[in-house]
Protein backbone atom coordinates (compact mmCIF):
# COMPACT_ATOMS: atom_id res chain seq x y z
CA UNK A 1 0.00 0.00 0.00
CA UNK A 2 1.32 3.45 -0.89
CA UNK A 3 0.32 6.75 0.64
CA UNK A 4 0.45 10.18 -0.93
CA UNK A 5 1.81 11.90 2.18
CA UNK A 6 2.77 11.31 5.79
CA UNK A 7 -0.61 12.61 6.96
CA UNK A 8 -2.34 10.05 4.74
CA UNK A 9 -0.11 7.36 6.25
CA UNK A 10 -0.97 8.40 9.81
CA UNK A 11 -4.68 8.65 8.90
CA UNK A 12 -4.61 5.01 7.66
CA UNK A 13 -7.51 5.49 5.29
CA UNK A 14 -9.91 6.51 8.04
CA UNK A 15 -8.98 3.66 10.39
CA UNK A 16 -6.25 5.55 12.25
CA UNK A 17 -7.84 5.23 15.69
CA UNK A 18 -8.14 1.45 15.47
CA UNK A 19 -4.74 0.92 13.87
CA UNK A 20 -2.71 3.19 16.17
CA UNK A 21 -4.65 2.19 19.29
CA UNK A 22 -3.96 -1.50 18.66
CA UNK A 23 -0.33 -0.76 17.83
CA UNK A 24 0.11 1.27 21.03
CA UNK A 25 -1.68 -1.31 23.17
CA UNK A 26 0.52 -4.08 21.79
CA UNK A 27 3.66 -2.06 22.48
CA UNK A 28 2.45 -1.32 26.01
CA UNK A 29 1.79 -5.02 26.66
CA UNK A 30 5.26 -5.94 25.41
CA UNK A 31 6.92 -3.37 27.69
CA UNK A 32 4.76 -4.52 30.60
CA UNK A 33 5.81 -8.14 29.99
CA UNK A 34 9.51 -7.24 30.05
CA UNK A 35 9.08 -5.34 33.32
CA UNK A 36 7.10 -8.21 34.86
CA UNK A 37 9.74 -10.74 33.79
CA UNK A 38 12.50 -8.67 35.37
CA UNK A 39 10.56 -8.44 38.64
CA UNK A 40 9.86 -12.18 38.69
CA UNK A 41 13.50 -12.94 37.96
CA UNK A 42 14.69 -10.67 40.76
CA UNK A 43 12.24 -12.32 43.16
CA UNK A 44 13.33 -15.81 42.09
CA UNK A 45 16.99 -14.90 42.59
CA UNK A 46 16.20 -13.41 46.01
CA UNK A 47 14.35 -16.56 47.07
CA UNK A 48 17.14 -18.77 45.74
CA UNK A 49 19.72 -16.87 47.78
CA UNK A 50 17.50 -17.00 50.85
CA UNK A 51 17.07 -20.76 50.54
CA UNK A 52 20.78 -21.27 49.87
CA UNK A 53 21.62 -19.64 53.21
CA UNK A 54 19.74 -22.30 55.17
N, C-alpha and C positions, 0 to 999 in steps of 0.2 A: 504494500500500500504506500502511495506517495502523497505527501501533503504539499500544498502550495506555499505555506509559510509556517513559522513556528507557532503562531496563534492557532492555526488550523490543526496542527499536531496536538497541542495541549487541549483543544476543544474536543478532539476525538470524534468528530462527526456527530456531535450532540450527546454523546455518551460519556463525557468527561467526568461527571460526578461518579458514576459507577466504576469506570476504569481506574481513576486515580484513588478513589476510596479503597478499592480492593487492593491496589498496589501498595498503598500506605499501610493498610491493615496487615497485609502479608509481611511487609518489612518490620512492622512493630512486633508481630508474633515471632519473627526470627530473632530479633534483638532480645526479646523477653526470654526466649529459649536459651540463648547463650548465657544470659545473666543467671537464669535458674540453674543451669548446668554448673556454672562456676560456684554458686552457693552450695549446691549439693556436693560437689567435689571437696570443697573446703570443709564441710561438715563431716564427710566420710573420712577425710584425712585426720581431722581432730579426734573423731571417735577411735580411729585406728591407733593413734598415738596414746590415747587414754587407756585403751585396752592393753596396749603393749607395755605400759608401766606396771600393770598388775602382775 
